[in-house]
Amino acid sequence: MNITGRLTRDAEVRTTSQDKQVVNFSVATNDSYRNKQGERIEQTTYFDCSYWISPNVAKILTKGTLVELTGRVSARAWTSNDGEAHAGLNFHTSNIKLHGGAKKSESIQVNAKTKSNKVVPQPVEDDLPF
């Protein structure tokens, strides 16, 4: 599955009890549609994302950056201490493609197939006539 959205916060690297490192970040996706009355409805969906392949990618995952993610989605539900039911979506990321953001002007792709910790910038096609 692919999702495209913006990071809602800077990525964080956490270490599990088995000494594995995971990069955690959150992405918001926007969608719109028209209801039966013809009104335009805007909908935002938030995903809590995890990336297990390389912790070095956290350096480039900053708030506001537009990313295209490939991976699988899972749902989770829990009850808070006050007894209120909650639900959320997790996105287990295997491929990250950056399309730029507040601080980035280049496109960068990181995926599981390379098995390296290097982040290689890719040129961005500029279709502006000037």
VOPAGU-2260 file (C-alpha; in pm, 1 decimal, decimal comma):
REM VOPAGU-2260
SITE   aa  ch    i         X         Y         Z
SITE  MET   A    0       0,0       0,0       0,0
SITE  ASN   A    1     117,9     355,5     -70,6
SITE  ILE   A    2      30,7     672,5     117,6
SITE  THR   A    3     140,9    1029,2      53,6
SITE  GLY   A    4     127,3    1295,0     320,1
SITE  ARG   A    5     316,2    1539,9     539,9
SITE  LEU   A    6     501,9    1465,0     860,1
SITE  THR   A    7     320,9    1610,8    1161,3
SITE  ARG   A    8     633,2    1604,3    1380,9
SITE  ASP   A    9    1004,7    1530,2    1358,0
SITE  ALA   A   10    1096,3    1161,8    1353,2
SITE  GLU   A   11    1228,7     999,6    1671,9
SITE  VAL   A   12    1461,8     701,7    1706,3
SITE  ARG   A   13    1375,6     458,8    1983,3
SITE  THR   A   14    1553,4     146,0    2101,4
SITE  THR   A   15    1352,0    -164,3    2189,5
SITE  SER   A   16    1425,2    -395,5    2480,4
SITE  GLN   A   17    1596,0    -628,2    2224,9
SITE  ASP   A   18    1836,3    -342,4    2130,2
SITE  LYS   A   19    1677,7    -287,4    1787,6
SITE  GLN   A   20    1629,8      68,0    1668,2
SITE  VAL   A   21    1305,6     193,2    1514,7
SITE  VAL   A   22    1225,1     531,5    1362,7
SITE  ASN   A   23     880,5     657,6    1467,8
SITE  PHE   A   24     698,8     944,2    1296,9
SITE  SER   A   25     346,8    1057,2    1215,2
SITE  VAL   A   26     200,3    1140,5     873,4
SITE  ALA   A   27    -123,9    1320,5     784,5
SITE  THR   A   28    -296,3    1249,0     454,0
SITE  ASN   A   29    -569,6    1468,9     304,2
SITE  ASP   A   30    -861,9    1361,1      92,2
SITE  SER   A   31   -1175,7    1534,5     -30,3
SITE  TYR   A   32   -1504,2    1427,3    -182,1
SITE  ARG   A   33   -1854,1    1562,4    -252,2
SITE  ASN   A   34   -2147,5    1433,7     -48,4
SITE  LYS   A   35   -2502,6    1377,9    -179,7
SITE  GLN   A   36   -2583,8    1745,9    -128,5
SITE  GLY   A   37   -2287,3    1844,8    -345,9
SITE  GLU   A   38   -2085,7    1987,7     -55,5
SITE  ARG   A   39   -1712,7    1937,3     -61,2
SITE  ILE   A   40   -1595,4    1738,7     242,4
SITE  GLU   A   41   -1229,6    1752,7     349,2
SITE  GLN   A   42   -1095,2    1456,7     545,0
SITE  THR   A   43    -757,4    1419,5     716,6
SITE  THR   A   44    -626,6    1078,4     826,1
SITE  TYR   A   45    -332,5    1039,7    1064,0
SITE  PHE   A   46     -92,8     745,6    1055,3
SITE  ASP   A   47     162,5     652,8    1321,6
SITE  CYS   A   48     455,1     519,2    1116,4
SITE  SER   A   49     750,2     295,4    1198,4
SITE  TYR   A   50    1064,0     229,3     994,5
SITE  TRP   A   51    1297,6     -49,7    1112,7
SITE  ILE   A   52    1561,8     -62,5     838,0
SITE  SER   A   53    1795,5     229,5     919,2
SITE  PRO   A   54    1782,7     481,0    1205,2
SITE  ASN   A   55    1982,1     731,6     993,4
SITE  VAL   A   56    1669,2     824,8     799,3
SITE  ALA   A   57    1538,1    1008,3    1107,7
SITE  LYS   A   58    1773,5    1298,9    1030,4
SITE  ILE   A   59    1581,8    1387,8     712,9
SITE  LEU   A   60    1228,0    1319,0     837,4
SITE  THR   A   61    1132,0    1661,6     969,7
SITE  LYS   A   62     793,6    1817,9    1038,1
SITE  GLY   A   63     618,6    1939,7     723,2
SITE  THR   A   64     814,3    1720,3     480,5
SITE  LEU   A   65     604,3    1563,8     203,7
SITE  VAL   A   66     666,8    1186,5     189,1
SITE  GLU   A   67     544,3     894,3     -16,4
SITE  LEU   A   68     548,5     572,7     187,2
SITE  THR   A   69     517,5     209,6      86,2
SITE  GLY   A   70     433,5     -54,2     342,9
SITE  ARG   A   71     142,9    -215,3     522,2
SITE  VAL   A   72    -127,2     -71,6     742,3
SITE  SER   A   73    -261,8    -212,6    1067,5
SITE  ALA   A   74    -529,7     -87,1    1303,8
SITE  ARG   A   75    -504,4     -79,1    1681,7
SITE  ALA   A   76    -756,8     -15,4    1953,4
SITE  TRP   A   77    -708,0      52,6    2322,9
SITE  THR   A   78    -886,9     179,3    2629,2
SITE  SER   A   79    -736,4     475,1    2813,6
SITE  ASN   A   80    -699,8     491,6    3191,9
SITE  ASP   A   81   -1026,2     685,4    3214,7
SITE  GLY   A   82   -1213,1     405,7    3032,6
SITE  GLU   A   83   -1246,6     585,7    2698,5
SITE  ALA   A   84   -1207,3     377,6    2381,1
SITE  HIS   A   85    -947,0     490,4    2124,2
SITE  ALA   A   86    -832,7     365,0    1782,8
SITE  GLY   A   87    -541,8     444,4    1552,6
SITE  LEU   A   88    -369,3     341,0    1231,9
SITE  ASN   A   89     -11,0     213,5    1218,1
SITE  PHE   A   90     188,4     217,3     894,5
SITE  HIS   A   91     482,5     -26,1     886,6
SITE  THR   A   92     704,7     145,7     632,1
SITE  SER   A   93     939,1     -41,2     396,4
SITE  ASN   A   94    1011,6     238,0     145,5
SITE  ILE   A   95    1031,8     615,7     194,4
SITE  LYS   A   96    1042,9     871,7     -84,2
SITE  LEU   A   97    1079,5    1236,2      14,6
SITE  HIS   A   98     926,0    1496,2    -213,8
SITE  GLY   A   99    1056,9    1795,1     -25,5
SITE  GLY   A  100     928,6    2006,9     254,3
SITE  ALA   A  101     999,5    2313,1     460,6
SITE  LYS   A  102    1374,9    2252,5     457,8
SITE  LYS   A  103    1419,9    2011,6     166,3
SITE  SER   A  104    1421,4    2096,7    -202,5
SITE  GLU   A  105    1540,9    1764,0    -334,2
SITE  SER   A  106    1374,3    1425,7    -363,5
SITE  ILE   A  107    1533,5    1143,7    -167,6
SITE  GLN   A  108    1443,4     775,2    -177,6
SITE  VAL   A  109    1524,8     520,1      91,8
SITE  ASN   A  110    1417,6     159,4      63,1
SITE  ALA   A  111    1467,5    -185,2     208,1
SITE  LYS   A  112    1622,4    -332,3    -106,8
SITE  THR   A  113    1947,5    -136,1     -81,9
SITE  LYS   A  114    2016,8    -260,1     274,3
SITE  SER   A  115    2252,0      34,9     323,1
SITE  ASN   A  116    2245,2     317,9     570,1
SITE  LYS   A  117    2322,5     575,0     301,1
SITE  VAL   A  118    2069,8     835,3     199,4
SITE  VAL   A  119    2131,3     934,3    -162,0
SITE  PRO   A  120    1976,6    1257,2    -297,0
SITE  GLN   A  121    1801,7    1223,8    -630,6
SITE  PRO   A  122    1762,4    1520,2    -864,8
SITE  VAL   A  123    1423,6    1685,4    -880,1
SITE  GLU   A  124    1279,2    1753,8   -1221,9
SITE  ASP   A  125    1202,5    2122,3   -1258,4
SITE  ASP   A  126     933,4    2187,0   -1514,8
SITE  LEU   A  127     918,5    2563,7   -1470,0
SITE  PRO   A  128     977,2    2756,3   -1795,1
SITE  PHE   A  129    1197,7    3019,1   -1628,1
